[in-house]
Amino acid sequence: MGVIAILIPKFPLLKEWAYAGFFFAMSGAAISHFAVGQSFTEAVPALILLAVTILSWHFRPSDRKIISKNK
C-alpha cells in the first residue's frame, strides 16, 4: 500500500507517511538482524531497501515535497 501511495499523483502528506513507514520498517529490520547476532550479509537486503527509500525520498520531484510556510 505504501508503494501505491508513493506512485499515485497528488497526496503529498500521504507520501511522506509512506516514506516514513518504509524508513522505520527497514531500519528496524536491519537493527533487528544485528540485535540477534546475525551476520552483516543477513542484514544487506534490509540495508539496501533502506538506502533505496532514503534516495527515493531525497530525489523526489519538487512538486511532491511539502513546503513549510513559516509566518
C-alpha positions as semicolon CSV with decimal commas, in nm:
position;residue;x (nm);y (nm);z (nm)
1;M;0,000;0,000;0,000
2;G;0,293;0,231;0,065
3;V;0,420;0,185;-0,290
4;I;0,076;0,271;-0,425
5;A;0,067;0,583;-0,205
6;I;0,405;0,693;-0,339
7;L;0,318;0,627;-0,703
8;I;-0,026;0,786;-0,723
9;P;-0,037;1,155;-0,812
10;K;-0,104;1,423;-0,551
11;F;-0,150;1,349;-0,177
12;P;0,196;1,475;-0,062
13;L;0,122;1,418;0,307
14;L;0,025;1,057;0,241
15;K;0,351;1,010;0,050
16;E;0,553;1,147;0,345
17;W;0,384;0,899;0,576
18;A;0,454;0,614;0,333
19;Y;0,823;0,709;0,317
20;A;0,832;0,728;0,697
21;G;0,676;0,384;0,723
22;F;0,930;0,234;0,485
23;F;1,214;0,404;0,670
24;F;1,105;0,275;1,012
25;A;1,032;-0,076;0,881
26;M;1,366;-0,116;0,703
27;S;1,580;0,049;0,971
28;G;1,404;-0,166;1,231
29;A;1,465;-0,478;1,023
30;A;1,836;-0,401;0,988
31;I;1,873;-0,326;1,359
32;S;1,686;-0,647;1,444
33;H;1,929;-0,852;1,234
34;F;2,222;-0,703;1,425
35;A;2,049;-0,730;1,764
36;V;2,005;-1,106;1,734
37;G;2,366;-1,152;1,627
38;Q;2,317;-1,231;1,261
39;S;2,594;-1,154;1,016
40;F;2,610;-0,837;0,810
41;T;2,516;-1,033;0,498
42;E;2,183;-1,125;0,657
43;A;2,103;-0,753;0,701
44;V;2,209;-0,649;0,350
45;P;1,861;-0,674;0,191
46;A;1,711;-0,451;0,461
47;L;2,000;-0,206;0,429
48;I;1,960;-0,191;0,051
49;L;1,588;-0,122;0,081
50;L;1,663;0,141;0,347
51;A;1,911;0,311;0,112
52;V;1,663;0,298;-0,177
53;T;1,394;0,452;0,046
54;I;1,622;0,736;0,154
55;L;1,741;0,804;-0,202
56;S;1,386;0,795;-0,338
57;W;1,270;1,040;-0,073
58;H;1,567;1,272;-0,123
59;F;1,541;1,286;-0,503
60;R;1,161;1,306;-0,530
61;P;1,028;1,579;-0,762
62;S;0,976;1,920;-0,606
63;D;0,601;1,909;-0,673
64;R;0,581;1,612;-0,434
65;K;0,754;1,792;-0,147
66;I;0,568;1,950;0,140
67;I;0,686;2,306;0,179
68;S;0,662;2,461;0,521
69;K;0,504;2,806;0,529
70;N;0,672;2,999;0,807
71;K;0,490;3,309;0,926
